[in-house]
Amino acid sequence: MPVKKIINDPKRVVDESAAGFGLAHADLVRVEMDPIYVVRADAPVAGKVGIVSGGGSGHEPLHAGYVGFGMLDAAVPGAVFTSPTPDPILAATKAVDGGAGVLHIVKNYTGDVLNFETAADLASADGITVRAVVTNDDVAVKDSLYTAGRRGVAGTVLVEKIAGAAAERGDSLDEVAEIAERVNANARSMGLALTPCIVPHAGEPSFVLAEDEIEIGIGIHGEPGRERIKLEPADRLVDRLIEPILEDLPYSEGDRTLLFVNGMGGTPLVELYLAYRRAAEVLEERGVVIARSLVGNYITSLEMQGMSLTLLKLDEEMIELWDAPVHTAALRWGR
Amino acid sequence: MGLDITWAVDWVRLSADVIAEHRIELITLDREIGDGDHGENMDRGFQAVLPKLDDLPAGSTPGDVLKLVATTLISTVGGAAGPLYGTAYLKGAVAAGSAASLDGPAIAAVLAAARDGIVLRGKAESGDKTMIDAWTPAVDAAEAAASNGSDAAAVLAAASDAAWAGAEATEPLVARKGRASYLGERSAGHRDPGAQSTALLLQAASDAASASAGA
């Protein structure tokens, strides 16, 4: 089966895309190419905590799409599905240090954690105070001694928005890190895939599904999930995702939440809203209140068809920070 | 006879060749239980080392070569493999010190230091279905050969054979570290790509030593 992609050279995909992103959003960001990172146009903001995130490419708009006022100060894209090396993370950290320290938001994958740790050590040696928050909201993975721990998935977007708002209002590094931890601790996600995705340099699907099969419990890198089942009606699929989420935290009657239905890149919005309808119905039956919502392709796996559900238990401060102005390529309101 | 700078440079060149040759195989192994980037990343890293070999100053030692590999891999590979292999070569370089030539026990010490570095960073243990499952048998075999008085080339040959056996033995294991651990039981039946690249690199070390001895 031939693979069709809008690319020139598989080895140049990340560079050429970042260059285009910089041209398209020159009012918000500047893009450094060697080493490669995307930074807020007005960085460093004096006296403000800098926030840097990053990871493998292929999850767009994560992370570069969230660089701007009220969210990230810099994003560091690695090769597709590969953590960036310490060099660009260090360069981005230095570029956003406004004197109040820098927070690294890192998704829990072995490579991301190791490379961000190394960069943080190097930044500390240069006199920059760095704290890291590692996101791990994926309930599909058992958190035990026998795994690398839960993966950081869609909850990361919510952590970046809320921590970004906290930094923008002038919170200290410890305060921003604390609220980032709190959002992560109260967020749970689970995803499914109808189709695999195709990494440009591999040229072949990341896993093979029969016509009528789907994969439950996928991560965001095209890695296979925990179980494979026959395709079912949407309502039943939503139930398979929302039930483990509700049980895990757990969420209880009267809780105010943010419901986030995320597309994996190849699923149309019409299906995401259809899924949202069922998720809202289930939450209503349980007496869980949806105070805020987000629906769309915000953290993707290239062209994968599929979705993830994320539920964040909100407190008053989180709601205030969620509603605070944000001005980035992919999230924009209130300003 | 000990192994000198010529061996170290040959090892790096052979490593780059063998990783390029097995790029697709490593990508395929990784796609089955991980995310399919291992071959691509390792190939990018070793290709980046090659031009730097020409800039090594006269009088450089095997330790200098290992350090050059370490810093280049850390800067270019990314993923988990970059910091893990980078640490391995860096600790190996420290163990090699400024010696111009490495004998059997010195080679065994370099391999042991490299393995210990990976364990320290990755926190994996034997049987977790990671590169450690190739490294630890290789270190054990190297130390046994060295204590029996084998020369450096024979120590590397023993390490290479044991690494291959270790890589093969990862196939039935259930992964407990790294991205394959997310699959749980479904990771069994696949060879670990990091163990495979370890075997390829240690075989390259052994082949480079045989070539030095034959020259």
Interface residues (C-beta under 8 A of the other chain):
Chain A: G56 G78 A79 V80 F81 T82 S83 P84 T85 P86 D87 Y109 T110 G111 L114 N115 T118 A140 V141 K142 L145 Y146 T147 A148 R151 V199 H201 A202 E204 S206 F207 G219 H221 G222 E223 P224 G225 R226
Chain B: I27 R31 I33 G34 D35 G36 D37 E40 N41 R44 I74 S75 T76 V77 G78 G79 A80 A81 G82 P83 L84 R121 G122 R176 K177 G178 R179 S181 Y182 L183 G184 R186
